[in-house]
Amino acid sequence: MVEINSSEIGNEFKVTTNEGIFNCKVVEKPFYDPKKKIASSN
């Protein structure tokens, strides 16, 4: 979740977690890709 002031579609920011720092981008729902049409970065 992000603050309402940061929730505009397309906003990019970094998130720090225990696993490291990640580049993130606010996208439209649904962001779940059940048919795997979006290529994985892994």
PDB file of N, CA, C and O in Angstrom:
ATOM      1  N   MET A   1       0.828  -1.175   0.000  1.00  0.00           N
ATOM      2  CA  MET A   1       0.000   0.000   0.000  1.00  0.00           C
ATOM      3  C   MET A   1       0.873   1.239   0.000  1.00  0.00           C
ATOM      4  O   MET A   1       1.969   1.251   0.559  1.00  0.00           O
ATOM      5  N   VAL A   2       0.363   2.281  -0.639  1.00  0.00           N
ATOM      6  CA  VAL A   2       1.062   3.565  -0.649  1.00  0.00           C
ATOM      7  C   VAL A   2       0.115   4.652  -0.159  1.00  0.00           C
ATOM      8  O   VAL A   2      -1.104   4.482  -0.187  1.00  0.00           O
ATOM      9  N   GLU A   3       0.677   5.760   0.287  1.00  0.00           N
ATOM     10  CA  GLU A   3      -0.140   6.885   0.727  1.00  0.00           C
ATOM     11  C   GLU A   3      -0.923   7.448  -0.452  1.00  0.00           C
ATOM     12  O   GLU A   3      -0.473   7.359  -1.595  1.00  0.00           O
ATOM     13  N   ILE A   4      -2.077   8.020  -0.187  1.00  0.00           N
ATOM     14  CA  ILE A   4      -2.944   8.545  -1.230  1.00  0.00           C
ATOM     15  C   ILE A   4      -2.218   9.565  -2.100  1.00  0.00           C
ATOM     16  O   ILE A   4      -2.471   9.638  -3.303  1.00  0.00           O
ATOM     17  N   ASN A   5      -1.324  10.349  -1.513  1.00  0.00           N
ATOM     18  CA  ASN A   5      -0.578  11.355  -2.277  1.00  0.00           C
ATOM     19  C   ASN A   5       0.398  10.733  -3.271  1.00  0.00           C
ATOM     20  O   ASN A   5       0.853  11.410  -4.193  1.00  0.00           O
ATOM     21  N   SER A   6       0.723   9.459  -3.096  1.00  0.00           N
ATOM     22  CA  SER A   6       1.665   8.766  -3.975  1.00  0.00           C
ATOM     23  C   SER A   6       0.983   7.743  -4.873  1.00  0.00           C
ATOM     24  O   SER A   6       1.659   6.977  -5.560  1.00  0.00           O
ATOM     25  N   SER A   7      -0.356   7.720  -4.877  1.00  0.00           N
ATOM     26  CA  SER A   7      -1.063   6.619  -5.520  1.00  0.00           C
ATOM     27  C   SER A   7      -1.431   6.849  -6.988  1.00  0.00           C
ATOM     28  O   SER A   7      -2.154   6.036  -7.564  1.00  0.00           O
ATOM     29  N   GLU A   8      -0.958   7.922  -7.604  1.00  0.00           N
ATOM     30  CA  GLU A   8      -1.280   8.177  -9.008  1.00  0.00           C
ATOM     31  C   GLU A   8      -0.636   7.111  -9.902  1.00  0.00           C
ATOM     32  O   GLU A   8       0.534   6.767  -9.731  1.00  0.00           O
ATOM     33  N   ILE A   9      -1.425   6.590 -10.864  1.00  0.00           N
ATOM     34  CA  ILE A   9      -0.924   5.569 -11.784  1.00  0.00           C
ATOM     35  C   ILE A   9       0.340   6.083 -12.464  1.00  0.00           C
ATOM     36  O   ILE A   9       0.374   7.206 -12.968  1.00  0.00           O
ATOM     37  N   GLY A  10       1.369   5.256 -12.471  1.00  0.00           N
ATOM     38  CA  GLY A  10       2.633   5.608 -13.113  1.00  0.00           C
ATOM     39  C   GLY A  10       3.702   6.122 -12.172  1.00  0.00           C
ATOM     40  O   GLY A  10       4.874   6.171 -12.545  1.00  0.00           O
ATOM     41  N   ASN A  11       3.324   6.511 -10.950  1.00  0.00           N
ATOM     42  CA  ASN A  11       4.330   6.966  -9.982  1.00  0.00           C
ATOM     43  C   ASN A  11       5.335   5.848  -9.730  1.00  0.00           C
ATOM     44  O   ASN A  11       4.961   4.682  -9.606  1.00  0.00           O
ATOM     45  N   GLU A  12       6.605   6.212  -9.657  1.00  0.00           N
ATOM     46  CA  GLU A  12       7.664   5.244  -9.380  1.00  0.00           C
ATOM     47  C   GLU A  12       8.377   5.642  -8.105  1.00  0.00           C
ATOM     48  O   GLU A  12       8.544   6.828  -7.820  1.00  0.00           O
ATOM     49  N   PHE A  13       8.798   4.645  -7.339  1.00  0.00           N
ATOM     50  CA  PHE A  13       9.496   4.890  -6.087  1.00  0.00           C
ATOM     51  C   PHE A  13      10.254   3.651  -5.688  1.00  0.00           C
ATOM     52  O   PHE A  13      10.108   2.603  -6.317  1.00  0.00           O
ATOM     53  N   LYS A  14      11.068   3.753  -4.646  1.00  0.00           N
ATOM     54  CA  LYS A  14      11.833   2.614  -4.130  1.00  0.00           C
ATOM     55  C   LYS A  14      11.220   2.174  -2.802  1.00  0.00           C
ATOM     56  O   LYS A  14      10.793   2.997  -1.994  1.00  0.00           O
ATOM     57  N   VAL A  15      11.187   0.861  -2.598  1.00  0.00           N
ATOM     58  CA  VAL A  15      10.682   0.281  -1.358  1.00  0.00           C
ATOM     59  C   VAL A  15      11.818  -0.510  -0.723  1.00  0.00           C
ATOM     60  O   VAL A  15      12.463  -1.324  -1.384  1.00  0.00           O
ATOM     61  N   THR A  16      12.057  -0.268   0.547  1.00  0.00           N
ATOM     62  CA  THR A  16      13.088  -0.991   1.283  1.00  0.00           C
ATOM     63  C   THR A  16      12.427  -2.062   2.142  1.00  0.00           C
ATOM     64  O   THR A  16      11.527  -1.771   2.929  1.00  0.00           O
ATOM     65  N   THR A  17      12.883  -3.306   1.984  1.00  0.00           N
ATOM     66  CA  THR A  17      12.384  -4.432   2.773  1.00  0.00           C
ATOM     67  C   THR A  17      13.572  -5.165   3.381  1.00  0.00           C
ATOM     68  O   THR A  17      14.721  -4.777   3.166  1.00  0.00           O
ATOM     69  N   ASN A  18      13.304  -6.207   4.128  1.00  0.00           N
ATOM     70  CA  ASN A  18      14.383  -7.032   4.680  1.00  0.00           C
ATOM     71  C   ASN A  18      15.177  -7.728   3.581  1.00  0.00           C
ATOM     72  O   ASN A  18      16.332  -8.099   3.794  1.00  0.00           O
ATOM     73  N   GLU A  19      14.571  -7.910   2.405  1.00  0.00           N
ATOM     74  CA  GLU A  19      15.230  -8.580   1.283  1.00  0.00           C
ATOM     75  C   GLU A  19      16.009  -7.622   0.396  1.00  0.00           C
ATOM     76  O   GLU A  19      16.716  -8.071  -0.506  1.00  0.00           O
ATOM     77  N   GLY A  20      15.902  -6.320   0.619  1.00  0.00           N
ATOM     78  CA  GLY A  20      16.644  -5.352  -0.176  1.00  0.00           C
ATOM     79  C   GLY A  20      15.783  -4.173  -0.592  1.00  0.00           C
ATOM     80  O   GLY A  20      14.691  -3.961  -0.063  1.00  0.00           O
ATOM     81  N   ILE A  21      16.297  -3.407  -1.554  1.00  0.00           N
ATOM     82  CA  ILE A  21      15.607  -2.238  -2.084  1.00  0.00           C
ATOM     83  C   ILE A  21      15.056  -2.594  -3.457  1.00  0.00           C
ATOM     84  O   ILE A  21      15.762  -3.154  -4.296  1.00  0.00           O
ATOM     85  N   PHE A  22      13.772  -2.260  -3.678  1.00  0.00           N
ATOM     86  CA  PHE A  22      13.107  -2.616  -4.930  1.00  0.00           C
ATOM     87  C   PHE A  22      12.536  -1.376  -5.606  1.00  0.00           C
ATOM     88  O   PHE A  22      11.958  -0.512  -4.946  1.00  0.00           O
ATOM     89  N   ASN A  23      12.700  -1.290  -6.928  1.00  0.00           N
ATOM     90  CA  ASN A  23      12.051  -0.250  -7.711  1.00  0.00           C
ATOM     91  C   ASN A  23      10.606  -0.667  -7.914  1.00  0.00           C
ATOM     92  O   ASN A  23      10.336  -1.808  -8.291  1.00  0.00           O
ATOM     93  N   CYS A  24       9.671   0.247  -7.668  1.00  0.00           N
ATOM     94  CA  CYS A  24       8.247  -0.068  -7.771  1.00  0.00           C
ATOM     95  C   CYS A  24       7.545   0.979  -8.616  1.00  0.00           C
ATOM     96  O   CYS A  24       8.032   2.098  -8.784  1.00  0.00           O
ATOM     97  N   LYS A  25       6.388   0.595  -9.147  1.00  0.00           N
ATOM     98  CA  LYS A  25       5.589   1.489  -9.963  1.00  0.00           C
ATOM     99  C   LYS A  25       4.121   1.234  -9.662  1.00  0.00           C
ATOM    100  O   LYS A  25       3.697   0.081  -9.578  1.00  0.00           O
ATOM    101  N   VAL A  26       3.340   2.299  -9.498  1.00  0.00           N
ATOM    102  CA  VAL A  26       1.903   2.174  -9.270  1.00  0.00           C
ATOM    103  C   VAL A  26       1.261   1.819 -10.616  1.00  0.00           C
ATOM    104  O   VAL A  26       1.446   2.525 -11.607  1.00  0.00           O
ATOM    105  N   VAL A  27       0.506   0.717 -10.637  1.00  0.00           N
ATOM    106  CA  VAL A  27      -0.151   0.251 -11.859  1.00  0.00           C
ATOM    107  C   VAL A  27      -1.646   0.087 -11.612  1.00  0.00           C
ATOM    108  O   VAL A  27      -2.102   0.063 -10.469  1.00  0.00           O
ATOM    109  N   GLU A  28      -2.402  -0.025 -12.707  1.00  0.00           N
ATOM    110  CA  GLU A  28      -3.839  -0.229 -12.597  1.00  0.00           C
ATOM    111  C   GLU A  28      -4.145  -1.661 -12.176  1.00  0.00           C
ATOM    112  O   GLU A  28      -3.364  -2.576 -12.436  1.00  0.00           O
ATOM    113  N   LYS A  29      -5.277  -1.842 -11.530  1.00  0.00           N
ATOM    114  CA  LYS A  29      -5.768  -3.188 -11.229  1.00  0.00           C
ATOM    115  C   LYS A  29      -6.380  -3.752 -12.491  1.00  0.00           C
ATOM    116  O   LYS A  29      -6.820  -2.954 -13.318  1.00  0.00           O
ATOM    117  N   PRO A  30      -6.447  -5.023 -12.712  1.00  0.00           N
ATOM    118  CA  PRO A  30      -5.814  -6.039 -11.860  1.00  0.00           C
ATOM    119  C   PRO A  30      -4.338  -6.174 -12.201  1.00  0.00           C
ATOM    120  O   PRO A  30      -3.968  -6.203 -13.375  1.00  0.00           O
ATOM    121  N   PHE A  31      -3.497  -6.255 -11.182  1.00  0.00           N
ATOM    122  CA  PHE A  31      -2.070  -6.445 -11.411  1.00  0.00           C
ATOM    123  C   PHE A  31      -1.690  -7.923 -11.344  1.00  0.00           C
ATOM    124  O   PHE A  31      -0.530  -8.272 -11.564  1.00  0.00           O
ATOM    125  N   TYR A  32      -2.643  -8.785 -11.046  1.00  0.00           N
ATOM    126  CA  TYR A  32      -2.440 -10.235 -11.069  1.00  0.00           C
ATOM    127  C   TYR A  32      -2.510 -10.710 -12.511  1.00  0.00           C
ATOM    128  O   TYR A  32      -3.399 -10.284 -13.249  1.00  0.00           O
ATOM    129  N   ASP A  33      -1.608 -11.572 -12.931  1.00  0.00           N
ATOM    130  CA  ASP A  33      -1.518 -12.015 -14.325  1.00  0.00           C
ATOM    131  C   ASP A  33      -1.694 -13.526 -14.424  1.00  0.00           C
ATOM    132  O   ASP A  33      -0.719 -14.248 -14.633  1.00  0.00           O
ATOM    133  N   PRO A  34      -2.939 -14.019 -14.276  1.00  0.00           N
ATOM    134  CA  PRO A  34      -3.166 -15.465 -14.223  1.00  0.00           C
ATOM    135  C   PRO A  34      -2.752 -16.203 -15.500  1.00  0.00           C
ATOM    136  O   PRO A  34      -2.393 -17.378 -15.431  1.00  0.00           O
ATOM    137  N   LYS A  35      -2.793 -15.550 -16.652  1.00  0.00           N
ATOM    138  CA  LYS A  35      -2.425 -16.210 -17.918  1.00  0.00           C
ATOM    139  C   LYS A  35      -0.960 -16.002 -18.270  1.00  0.00           C
ATOM    140  O   LYS A  35      -0.516 -16.396 -19.348  1.00  0.00           O
ATOM    141  N   LYS A  36      -0.202 -15.378 -17.354  1.00  0.00           N
ATOM    142  CA  LYS A  36       1.243 -15.161 -17.535  1.00  0.00           C
ATOM    143  C   LYS A  36       1.558 -14.426 -18.830  1.00  0.00           C
ATOM    144  O   LYS A  36       2.513 -14.772 -19.525  1.00  0.00           O
ATOM    145  N   LYS A  37       0.751 -13.402 -19.161  1.00  0.00           N
ATOM    146  CA  LYS A  37       0.986 -12.618 -20.373  1.00  0.00           C
ATOM    147  C   LYS A  37       2.086 -11.574 -20.191  1.00  0.00           C
ATOM    148  O   LYS A  37       2.684 -11.114 -21.163  1.00  0.00           O
ATOM    149  N   ILE A  38       2.347 -11.204 -18.924  1.00  0.00           N
ATOM    150  CA  ILE A  38       3.397 -10.231 -18.644  1.00  0.00           C
ATOM    151  C   ILE A  38       4.703 -10.995 -18.385  1.00  0.00           C
ATOM    152  O   ILE A  38       4.746 -11.891 -17.542  1.00  0.00           O
ATOM    153  N   ALA A  39       5.744 -10.643 -19.102  1.00  0.00           N
ATOM    154  CA  ALA A  39       7.025 -11.350 -18.964  1.00  0.00           C
ATOM    155  C   ALA A  39       7.614 -11.133 -17.582  1.00  0.00           C
ATOM    156  O   ALA A  39       7.529 -10.036 -17.030  1.00  0.00           O
ATOM    157  N   SER A  40       8.203 -12.162 -17.029  1.00  0.00           N
ATOM    158  CA  SER A  40       8.868 -12.074 -15.735  1.00  0.00           C
ATOM    159  C   SER A  40      10.262 -11.501 -15.901  1.00  0.00           C
ATOM    160  O   SER A  40      10.916 -11.724 -16.920  1.00  0.00           O
ATOM    161  N   SER A  41      10.714 -10.765 -14.903  1.00  0.00           N
ATOM    162  CA  SER A  41      12.082 -10.213 -14.955  1.00  0.00           C
ATOM    163  C   SER A  41      13.103 -11.193 -14.400  1.00  0.00           C
ATOM    164  O   SER A  41      14.301 -10.910 -14.410  1.00  0.00           O
ATOM    165  N   ASN A  42      12.647 -12.336 -13.920  1.00  0.00           N
ATOM    166  CA  ASN A  42      13.573 -13.333 -13.337  1.00  0.00           C
ATOM    167  C   ASN A  42      14.120 -14.248 -14.365  1.00  0.00           C
ATOM    168  O   ASN A  42      14.908 -15.137 -14.043  1.00  0.00           O
TER     169      ASN A  42
END
